Amino acid sequence: MSAAADTATGTPPAARHRWYEDIQALAIGTLFVALGVVMFGTAGLLTGGTAGIAFLIHYATGVSFSLAFFVINLPFYLFAWKRMGRAFTAKTFAAVGLLSLFVHFLPQGLHFDFLSPPLAAVLGGLLCGTGMLMLFRHRASLGGLNVLVLYLQERLGWRAGKVQMAMDALIVLGALMVADGERVALSVLGAVVLNLTLTINHRPGRYMAI
């Protein structure tokens, strides 16, 4: 529908985000996610997506989360470039880099003397979900499975939150290899909170990611 038709029907035409709006969204969105990730790590929890895989590697081998997360995402950029476009890929690369840096440096300025694991699961899930939502709405993601989830939503109409939740559940269940049942259950809770945030607030046709 044209902009004129939108005006005639009283529906304002969609406006593109300005470059400085994209920058602030990338910075704030990744900072929110990073804080959620730090809370998960402090409480010994995991999350879904490539971040969850990075946590599994970190807990199993001692490799830093930031390094594992950045490296895991490298193969997905080619898919993003071909399927989602250069702008989306560039923003995603920037978001992944920022998240890796924030997660590495945040603990140097922020320390939790006490953090209840159930509270970490809920607040961490809310922070990660809100941060990812900001990125999605500015045509960016955190790479990896986010790229696949957004592609499936745009092409097949599959709800991003539901698809992400299914994938996250499988990844979190893999935590049984490196964590006890209580930590895994709380990790599942965090993943559910995260993905409910996406499911409720990010719907096809309402506010498109690309």
C-alpha positions in Angstrom: 0.0 0.0 0.0 1.4 3.4 -0.9 2.0 6.2 1.5 -0.8 8.2 0.0 -3.2 5.4 0.5 -2.0 5.1 4.1 -2.7 8.7 4.6 -6.1 8.5 3.0 -7.1 5.7 5.4 -5.7 7.4 8.4 -2.8 5.0 8.8 0.6 6.7 9.0 3.2 5.3 6.7 6.0 3.2 8.2 9.1 5.3 8.9 12.6 4.0 8.8 14.8 4.3 11.8 17.5 7.0 11.5 21.2 5.9 11.8 21.6 7.3 15.3 18.4 5.6 16.4 19.9 2.3 15.2 23.2 3.0 17.1 21.4 3.7 20.4 19.3 0.6 20.0 22.3 -1.6 19.3 24.1 -0.1 22.3 21.2 -0.3 24.8 19.8 -3.5 23.5 23.1 -5.4 23.8 23.7 -3.8 27.2 20.4 -5.1 28.5 21.2 -8.6 27.1 24.7 -8.5 28.6 23.4 -7.6 32.0 21.0 -10.5 31.8 23.8 -12.8 30.7 26.0 -11.7 33.6 23.1 -12.4 36.0 22.7 -15.9 34.5 26.4 -16.5 34.8 26.6 -15.3 38.4 23.8 -17.6 39.4 25.3 -20.6 37.4 22.4 -20.6 35.0 22.2 -20.9 31.2 20.1 -19.5 28.5 19.1 -20.5 25.0 20.4 -19.7 21.5 24.1 -19.4 20.7 24.5 -17.7 24.1 23.3 -21.0 25.7 25.8 -22.9 23.6 28.6 -20.5 24.7 27.6 -21.0 28.3 27.8 -24.8 27.8 31.3 -24.4 26.4 32.3 -22.1 29.2 31.1 -24.4 32.0 32.5 -27.5 30.4 36.0 -26.1 29.3 36.6 -22.8 31.1 36.8 -20.9 27.8 35.4 -17.4 28.4 31.8 -16.8 27.4 32.7 -13.8 25.3 35.2 -15.6 23.2 33.0 -18.7 22.7 29.9 -16.6 21.8 31.8 -14.5 19.2 33.4 -17.5 17.6 30.2 -19.6 17.5 28.4 -16.8 15.6 31.0 -16.6 12.8 29.5 -19.3 10.5 26.0 -17.7 10.6 27.1 -14.4 9.0 27.3 -15.9 5.6 23.7 -17.1 5.9 22.6 -13.7 7.2 24.4 -12.0 4.3 22.7 -14.1 1.7 19.2 -14.3 3.2 18.7 -11.1 5.2 20.9 -8.5 3.5 24.0 -6.6 4.1 22.5 -4.0 6.5 21.0 -6.7 8.8 24.3 -8.6 8.7 26.4 -5.6 9.6 24.1 -4.6 12.5 24.1 -8.2 13.7 27.9 -8.4 13.6 28.1 -5.1 15.6 25.5 -6.4 18.1 27.5 -9.7 18.7 30.7 -7.8 19.1 29.2 -5.3 21.6 27.6 -8.1 23.6 30.9 -10.0 23.8 32.6 -6.8 25.0 29.9 -5.9 27.5 29.8 -9.4 29.0 33.6 -9.3 29.4 33.8 -5.8 31.0 30.6 -5.5 33.0 31.8 -7.7 35.9 34.7 -5.2 36.3 32.2 -2.5 37.3 29.3 -4.6 38.6 29.4 -7.2 41.2 26.6 -9.1 42.9 27.3 -9.9 46.6 24.1 -12.0 46.6 21.9 -13.0 43.7 19.0 -15.5 44.2 19.0 -18.0 41.2 15.2 -17.8 40.8 15.4 -14.0 40.7 18.3 -14.2 38.3 16.3 -16.5 36.0 13.3 -14.1 35.9 15.1 -10.7 35.7 17.8 -12.1 33.4 15.1 -13.5 31.1 13.3 -10.2 31.1 16.4 -8.2 30.4 17.6 -10.5 27.6 14.1 -10.6 26.0 13.7 -6.8 26.1 17.2 -6.2 24.7 16.6 -8.7 21.9 13.3 -7.1 21.1 15.0 -3.7 20.7 17.5 -5.3 18.3 14.8 -7.1 16.3 12.9 -3.8 15.9 16.0 -2.2 14.4 16.8 -4.9 11.9 19.5 -6.6 13.9 19.9 -9.7 16.0 22.4 -11.5 18.1 23.4 -13.8 15.3 23.2 -17.6 15.3 19.8 -18.9 15.9 18.3 -15.4 16.0 19.1 -15.1 12.3 17.3 -18.4 11.6 14.3 -17.5 13.8 13.8 -14.1 12.1 14.2 -15.7 8.7 11.5 -18.3 9.5 9.2 -15.6 10.8 9.5 -13.4 7.8 9.3 -16.2 5.2 7.0 -18.7 6.8 5.1 -16.7 9.4 6.4 -18.8 12.3 6.2 -16.7 15.5 9.8 -15.8 16.5 9.2 -16.3 20.2 7.7 -19.8 19.8 10.4 -21.0 17.5 13.1 -19.6 19.7 11.5 -21.2 22.7 11.6 -24.6 21.2 15.2 -24.3 20.2 16.2 -22.8 23.6 14.5 -25.7 25.4 16.7 -28.2 23.5 19.8 -26.3 24.3 19.0 -25.8 28.0 18.3 -29.5 28.3 21.8 -30.0 27.2 22.8 -28.3 30.4 22.1 -31.6 32.2 25.6 -32.6 31.2 27.2 -29.7 33.2 24.7 -28.6 35.8 22.3 -30.1 38.4 18.6 -30.5 37.9 17.7 -27.4 39.9 20.0 -25.1 37.8 18.6 -26.6 34.6 15.0 -26.1 35.8 15.8 -22.4 36.6 17.5 -22.0 33.3 14.3 -23.3 31.6 12.4 -20.7 33.6 14.7 -18.0 32.3 14.4 -19.2 28.7 10.6 -19.2 29.0 10.5 -15.7 30.5 12.8 -14.5 27.7 10.8 -16.0 24.9 7.4 -15.0 26.3 8.7 -11.4 26.2 9.4 -11.9 22.5 6.2 -13.8 21.7 4.0 -11.2 23.3 5.8 -8.1 21.9 7.1 -9.2 18.5 4.5 -10.4 16.1 4.5 -10.6 12.3 2.6 -7.7 10.7 2.7 -5.6 13.9 6.3 -4.3 14.0 8.5 -6.1 11.4 12.1 -6.8 12.1 13.1 -6.6 8.4 
